[in-house]
C-alpha cells in the first residue's frame, strides 16, 4: 500500500516539476523531459497496480514524449 502511494505522489510531483521546467524556458528542458519520462514510469506502474488501463496507456505516450523531448533538445 505504501509503495503505491509513493509511486502515485512521486509521479505527480515529478510531472509538476517537468511542467514548470519546460514552461519556464530557462534552458532546463532536457532535465524537464527526463522528469516527464520518470513520472510516466512511476504513474504507469501505479496504474498497473490499480488496473487503470486508460491511465497506463496514456503514460506510454507521456514516456515516449519524454524520450522524444530529450533527443530533440540534445
C-alpha distance (Angstrom), angle and dihedral (degrees) to the residues before:
residue distance angle dihedral
X1 . . .
X2 3.81 . .
X3 3.81 91.7 .
X4 3.81 90.3 54.1
X5 3.81 91.8 52.0
X6 3.80 91.3 47.1
X7 3.82 91.4 50.6
X8 3.80 91.4 48.1
X9 3.80 97.3 48.7
X10 3.80 95.6 37.6
X11 3.81 87.9 53.8
X12 3.79 92.1 48.4
X13 3.81 94.4 48.0
X14 3.79 94.1 46.8
X15 3.83 89.8 48.8
X16 3.81 90.0 52.6
X17 3.81 91.0 49.0
X18 3.82 90.1 48.2
X19 3.79 91.8 51.8
X20 3.79 93.5 49.7
X21 3.81 94.2 45.9
X22 3.79 95.1 49.8
X23 3.81 94.0 41.9
X24 3.81 92.3 49.0
X25 3.83 91.5 62.3
X26 3.80 90.8 -149.3
X27 3.78 99.1 139.0
X28 3.80 96.1 -92.5
X29 3.79 95.5 106.3
X30 3.82 95.3 119.3
X31 3.79 90.5 55.1
X32 3.80 89.8 44.8
X33 3.80 93.7 52.6
X34 3.80 89.0 46.5
X35 3.80 87.7 56.2
X36 3.80 89.5 50.0
X37 3.80 89.6 55.5
X38 3.82 92.2 47.4
X39 3.80 90.9 47.0
X40 3.80 91.7 50.6
X41 3.80 91.5 51.8
X42 3.81 92.0 48.6
X43 3.79 95.7 46.7
X44 3.80 90.3 41.1
X45 3.80 91.7 57.5
X46 3.81 89.7 45.5
X47 3.83 90.4 50.7
X48 3.79 90.7 49.8
X49 3.83 91.1 52.6
X50 3.82 91.0 52.2
X51 3.82 94.7 38.1
X52 3.82 93.3 -119.3
X53 3.78 93.3 152.0
X54 3.81 96.0 171.8
X55 3.80 90.5 57.0
X56 3.81 89.3 44.6
X57 3.80 91.1 54.7
X58 3.80 90.3 48.4
X59 3.81 89.8 53.3
X60 3.81 90.8 57.2
X61 3.80 88.0 59.6
X62 3.80 92.6 45.3
X63 3.80 89.9 50.4
X64 3.80 90.0 50.3
X65 3.82 89.9 49.1
X66 3.81 89.0 51.8
X67 3.80 92.0 52.8
X68 3.81 92.4 45.3
X69 3.81 90.4 48.0
X70 3.78 93.2 52.3
X71 3.81 93.2 46.0
X72 3.81 93.2 48.2
X73 3.81 93.8 48.7
X74 3.80 95.9 47.2
